[in-house]
Amino acid sequence: MNFKTSLKPLGDSAILIQLGDAIDPALNQRVHALDALLQSIPAVIETVPAYCTILIHYDPLATTYNQIKNLIEEKISLLDESTHRPSRRLEIPVLYGNASGPDLESAATTLGLSPSELIRLHSEREYTVYMMGFTPGFPYLGILNKRLTLPRLSTPRTRVPAGSVAIAGSQTGIYPVDSPGGWHIIGHTPLKLFDPLGENPFLFAPGDTVKFVPIEGDHA
């Protein structure tokens, strides 16, 4: 695919790098490859990679906009279409429905599916971790089968249990900690996604491939 890159200043200490305008595995892989290269720029304080963008926060007392823009463009020039970020394939056991997935039946009804069809469609494909999200370790996974596309809940829950597997829009995800949330909860995994005391606190990393595996068990 063709990659069109643009840089835009945001205030006096941030730059938004736009690498494309689509949700695409190759494009997202390029985002994270560039993100790794940007870590070697001394004035960079933090980077926030997303589907097709990277937000860079830098120290304006250590560099000027033009200086850091030139350094970023040098890093971009090191990328090519063969850029590949090593990834892992992870199988995630999921207990679907009942107390583990309180929205499974209502979501299936809205979509014109049976609960078993929804489970099959959700678990039959492999997903890419496009970015890590709004709570520590939350993976944004895509892309869902079009038949599973749903808007978010009109009223978000004040508490979603850690391990909840959910869908919204064209994405699926897993809540790593108890938190508010507005996605449709269709299942639960017993795996721990976030361990702040672990050597690697997060189970997932951007670029990983995820396959959900239905399991049987106590739904209570």
PEJOFEN-V231455 format. One record per pair of residues at least 4 apart in sequence whose C-alpha atoms are under 6 Angstrom apart, sorted by the first residue. I is the first residue (numbers start at 1). GAP is how many residues later the second one is. D is the distance in whole Angstrom. If there is no record, write none. Layout:
# PEJOFEN-V231455
[[I;GAP;D] [I;GAP;D]]
This chain:
# PEJOFEN-V231455
[[4;15;6] [4;16;6] [5;13;5] [5;14;4] [6;11;6] [6;12;5] [7;9;6] [7;10;5] [8;7;6] [8;8;5] [9;6;4] [10;4;5] [10;5;5] [13;44;6] [13;45;5] [13;47;6] [14;42;5] [14;43;4] [14;44;6] [15;40;6] [15;41;5] [16;38;6] [16;39;5] [17;36;5] [17;37;5] [18;35;5] [19;33;5] [19;34;6] [20;32;6] [25;4;6] [28;23;6] [28;24;6] [33;52;6] [43;15;5] [43;16;5] [44;14;4] [45;12;5] [45;13;5] [46;11;5] [47;8;6] [47;9;5] [48;6;5] [48;7;5] [49;4;6] [49;5;4] [50;81;5] [51;79;6] [65;4;6] [87;120;6] [87;121;5] [88;120;5] [89;119;6] [89;120;5] [89;121;6] [90;120;5] [91;119;6] [91;120;5] [91;121;6] [92;120;5] [92;121;6] [93;96;6] [93;119;6] [93;120;5] [93;121;6] [94;94;5] [94;95;5] [94;119;6] [94;120;5] [94;121;6] [95;92;5] [95;93;5] [95;119;6] [95;120;5] [96;5;5] [96;90;6] [96;91;4] [97;4;4] [97;7;5] [97;89;6] [97;90;6] [98;4;6] [98;121;6] [99;120;5] [99;121;5] [100;87;5] [100;88;5] [100;119;6] [101;84;5] [101;85;4] [101;86;4] [103;4;6] [103;81;6] [103;82;5] [103;83;5] [104;82;4] [105;10;6] [108;5;5] [108;6;6] [108;7;5] [109;4;6] [113;4;6] [120;4;6] [123;89;5] [126;84;6] [126;85;5] [127;14;6] [127;15;5] [127;82;6] [127;83;5] [128;13;5] [128;14;6] [128;80;6] [128;81;5] [129;10;6] [129;11;6] [129;12;5] [129;77;5] [129;78;5] [129;79;5] [130;10;6] [130;11;6] [130;76;6] [131;9;5] [131;75;5] [132;6;5] [132;7;5] [133;5;5] [137;39;6] [137;57;6] [137;65;5] [138;37;6] [138;38;6] [139;34;6] [140;33;5] [141;30;6] [141;31;5] [141;32;6] [142;29;5] [143;27;6] [143;28;6] [144;26;5] [144;27;6] [149;20;5] [149;21;5] [150;18;5] [150;19;5] [151;17;6] [151;18;5] [152;16;5] [152;30;6] [152;31;5] [153;29;5] [153;30;6] [156;25;5] [156;26;4] [157;23;6] [157;24;5] [158;22;4] [159;20;5] [159;21;4] [160;18;5] [160;19;5] [160;20;6] [161;17;5] [162;13;5] [162;14;5] [162;15;4] [162;16;5] [163;11;6] [163;12;5] [163;13;6] [163;25;5] [163;26;5] [164;10;5] [164;11;5] [164;23;6] [164;24;4] [165;8;6] [165;9;5] [165;20;6] [165;21;6] [165;22;5] [165;23;5] [166;6;6] [166;7;5] [166;17;6] [166;18;5] [166;19;4] [166;20;5] [167;4;6] [167;5;4] [167;16;6] [167;17;5] [168;15;5] [176;17;5] [176;18;6] [193;9;6] [193;10;5] [194;7;5] [194;8;5] [195;6;5] [196;5;5]]
